[in-house]
Amino acid sequence: MNNDFPSDFTSTLLRWFDSHGRQLPWRETHDPYAIWLSEIILQQTQVKQGWDYWLRFMERWPRVEMLAEATEDEVLRLWQGLGYYSRARNLHHAAKQIVEMGGFPQTMEGIRSLKGVGDYTAAAIGSIAFGWPVAVVDGNVYRVLSRYFGIETPINTTAGKHEFTAMAQELLPEKQASAFNQAMMDFGATQCMPQAPRCADCPLMVSCVAFREERVRQLPVKLKTLKVRERRLIYIYIRCKGFVAIHRRGAGDIWQGLWEPLLIENDDWHMDDWLAMHGGNDTKCVVKCLKRHVRHVLTHRVLLADFYLIESGARLTLPADYVWVDEADLNQYGVPRLVEKLFELL
């Protein structure tokens, strides 16, 4: 297919996009930096949430050189609330790569070499910024193609990824790669949605296999392999004469590089015993339980957190990686959304 004569599917989709495509600020430019930034933000974020973050980043760092010169703390702080913080660290690292390259890479291989950029993101940037004929394949594309063509190959298998990638590439019109890829994104996000697809007013309804065979709810097929684990956390916000104890999370766990108050992960933990071991008996301490069993859901686990506040007349003895910072300056430190909830309780 991959020529100037698109299939009925492709031509119908492009006509739909002309009338129903979303008006997004990063679509008003061909600047690869702006497009790359939008794609990283939207990797695991809905457009309505990512929109404001993109605007903030572009206002704060309108050029990639400026982003590269920022500190990791500054980037994490502006990213705060989006989750999946490895994206922010990768974004910062890739900005430095781009500067070292002398500018945004001009080949697919160069774009793929950027930290945090996979096949989908590289294809999106390449087609939208440069017009390269490379199809994007993500959840929206899997869903639209599997329903329209009635494909039952599981999308989270190697065979499925190969099959859907080849099909998307075959359907892609070379000279309209950008429009086709964005049309697939928008069609999956606003028309052929996961839970409530708008089949009644779908321009592809008549020729859609899933609709004709009443299999819309069954497609796409995905093998269930994910085991969700539960993890219990105890956060203690320790305040002493206008200062608060926090530390930066290390590598090898969730929220790497972000800051948090005292964290305890021990089912046998007791507040009185902990205070006795860390100098709480030598100074006047007021302890308050702010909230218990706060549920916070991540991709692979469910976090259940208890929040406590300690008002201390003197600084308690804490592990060496904790620092005391002025409470008024806390907003300068990037923290996970769960810790933000703790701060809101205060």
N, C-alpha and C positions, 0 to 999 in steps of 0.2 A: 504494500500500500504506500507507504512513506514517499509520496510524491505530491504533485499539485492537484490530484484528483481524489479528494477524501471520500471515505465511505459515507453511507447514509448516517451512521452513528456520529461520525466526526462532523459532518456538515450540520446536522441537527444540533449537536452540542454547541458548535460555534455560533449558530444563530441564536440559541438560547442565551449564550454568554453576552452577545451584543445587547440584549435587552435586560438581562438580569444579573450581570456581573457586578460584584461588589466594588464600590468606590473606596479605595484604600490609599492612604497618603504615599505609601512606598511604591504604588503603581503609577505615580505621577513623575517618576524619574527613571533613568537608566543607569544611575550611579551604582556601581556594583557594591560599594561599601554600604549604602543605605539598604539595598536589597538583601545583601548578606546579613546585615543586622536584623532585618525583619524575619528572615528565615530562621535564624538562631532563636530569636524570641518566641517564634510560633512553633518551634519543634514539638513542644509538649504543653502548649498554651492556646486557649481559644482567642480568636481575633479580638473580641470585645475587651478582653483583659490585656492582651499584648499591645494594643493600639497606643494606650497612654504611655506604656514603658518605652515603646519605640520613639515617641515624640520626646520624651525626657532625655533619652540617650542622644538623639540627634541634636537637641538643644544644648546639652552639656558638652558633647563631643561631636561636632558636625563633620569632622574629618578623622580618618583612621589614625593619623599621626597623633592627634590629641588623645584618642582612646589609648593608644599604645603608651603614652607618657603618664597616664593615670596610675594610681596605686591600686593594688588588688582590693584593698579595703574600700576605696572609693567606688569601684565597679560593683563589688558585692553589696554595698550599701544602696546603690541606685537600683540594683536588681531585687532587693529585698521584697518578698511577697510573691515572687514568681515561682519559687521552688526549683527543684533540680539544679542546684547551684553549680554543679560541674559545668553547666552551659556557660555561666558567667565567667568562670575561670578559663574555660576553653576560648571564649570570645576574647578575653584579654590577651591570652597567649597568642592567638591567631592574629590579632592586631599587630603585635610585635613582629610576627612572621612576615606580614604584608609589608611593613615598613622596611624590614631587612631585605625583602625581595625588590624594593624600589618602587612598589606599587602593587595594585591588585593583580593577581595572576591572570594571564590571558589564555590559559588552556584548561581543559577539564582536569588533567593530571595535576596542574598547579593548584586548582581550587580544592581538589580532594586532599591535597597535602596539608591543608590548613587544619589546625587542631579543632576537633568537634564537627568537622564537615564530612558527612557520608555521601553515599550515592544520590539519595533524594535531594539533599540540600545543594549538592554540586549541580545536579541537573536543573533545579529550580533557578539557581543563580545564573548558570550558563545560558538557559533559554530566555529568561526574562531580561537579564542585563545585556546579553550579547547576541541573542537570537539563535543560538546553536540548537540544532534539531535533536535534542535529547529529552526523552520522556521522563516525567517524574512518576514515581510509584510510592504512594503512602496509603494510609488507611482509607482515605476517600476513594482513591483509584481502585484499590482492591474491592471495595464495596460496590462501586458503580459497575465495574466490569463483571464481577461475579454474578450480580443480579441480572444485568442486561443479557449476558451470554449464557447464564445458567451454569456457571463453573463451580464444581464442588471440591476442587483441589484445595486442601487447607492452606490458608494464606500464611501461616506461620511455619511452613515447611520449606526446605530448599527447592523442592519441585514446584511448589506454589509460587515462590518468589520468581523463579526463572520463567514460569508460564505467564504470569501477569506482566512481568517486565517486557517480555517479547511481544505480547499482545499490545501493550500501551505504545511501544515503539513502532509497531506496525500501523497503528491507527493515527499516529502523529503526522500531520502535514508539515513537510520540511520548512515551508516559508511562513508558517503560522504557528511555530512551536510555542512561542510565548503565550499566545491567546489560547491554544489548546490546553497547555498545562494549567493555566490559571482557570480555564473553564472547568477542567476536571476537579480542581480543588473546590471551586465554588459550588459546582453541581452536587458534589458529595456533602458539602457542608450545609447547604441551604435547601436542596431539593430531595436528593436521595439519602436522607439522614439515617442514622443507625436505628433509632427507636420509633420514630414517627415519620417515615418517608411520605412525601406528598405525591402519591401515585396518581391521584385524581386529576391533577393538572400537569402531569409530567409529559413533556413532548416526546419522550421515548416509550411511553406506556404501551402503545400498540405492538411494538416489536420486542418488548422486554420479556425474556423467557421467565424470569422469576414472577412477574406479574401474571403472565398468562397461565402459569402452572401453580399459582398461589404458593410460591416458595419465598416470598420476599423476607419473611421473618426467619427463614432457615439459612439465608445467605448473607454474607460470606460464611464459609465454614472455618472454624478455628479450633485447633486442638487445645484442650485444657491441660496446661502443663505447669501453671503458676501456683505455687503454694504460698499462701499468705501467712506470715508469722506475726505473733503478738509480742510486743516489747514494752516493758514497764520502765518509766522514768520518774525520778523525783527531782524536781528543781527547787532550789532554795535561793531566794533573792535576799542577800545579806547586805543590809544598809548600816553604815556606821558614820555618823556625823557628816552626812552629805556625800559620802562616797559609797560605791557599790563594788563588790568583788565579781569579776568576770574572767573568763579565759577563752582562748581561741581553740576551736576543735581541730584535731590533728588529721592526718591522712588515714585512709583505710576504713572510713566509716561515713555515715551520712553527714551532710552539711559541712564538709571539709572547708576549713578556713573561716567559718563564721564564728561569732562570739556567743557566749551563753553564760548565765550565772552558774552557781555551784550545781553540779549534776551528780546524782547518786543512783547507781543501778545495783541494788542489793535488796532482795526480798526480806532479809532479816534485819533491815535497818530500823533503828528507833531513834527518835529525835533526842531524847534525854541522854542516851548513851553517846550519841554523836557530839552533843554539846560538851559533855564531860571530857571527851577526848581532845577537843579542839579549843579549849579555853573558855567555854561558855559559862562555866561555874565561877570563873574569876571575875566576871563582869556582869552587869545587869543586862539580861536579854529578854526581849518580849517576842514570843513566837506566835504566829497566826497562820492557820491553814486557809489559804485563799480559795482553793478549789481542788477537788479530787476527781480522779477518773476522767480527765479531759481526753477525749478521743481525737486522734489526728491520723488520717489515713495517707500512707505513702503507697507506691506501686507494689512493693513486695512485702509490706508489713503494716500492721496497725499499732500505733503508739498510744499507750494509756499513761497519762502524766498526772502527777500530783504537784500542786504548787504551794510553796510555803514562803512566808516572809519572816525574817529575823531582824529585829531592831536591836543593835548591839551598842553598848557604851564604849567598847574598845574593839579593835580589830581582832578577829578570831584567827587562829592558826590554820592556814590553808595550804594545799599543795603548792609547790614552787611555781607552777605555770599560771596561777591566778594573780591578777593584778587588781589594784584598787583604783577606780576611775571616778572622776567627778560625775555624780548622778545627772547633772545638767548636760553633760556631754555624751550621754548614752546614745543619742540619736545619730552620732557619728560612727557607730559601730554596726556593721551588718549582722543581723541575727536571723535565725530561722523563723518561719511563720508561727511555729508552736511557742517560741519564746516571746514573740510579739503578743500572743494571747495573754501570756503572763504579765507583760508590761501593761496591757490594757486593763487588767484586773487591779492594777495599782492606782 
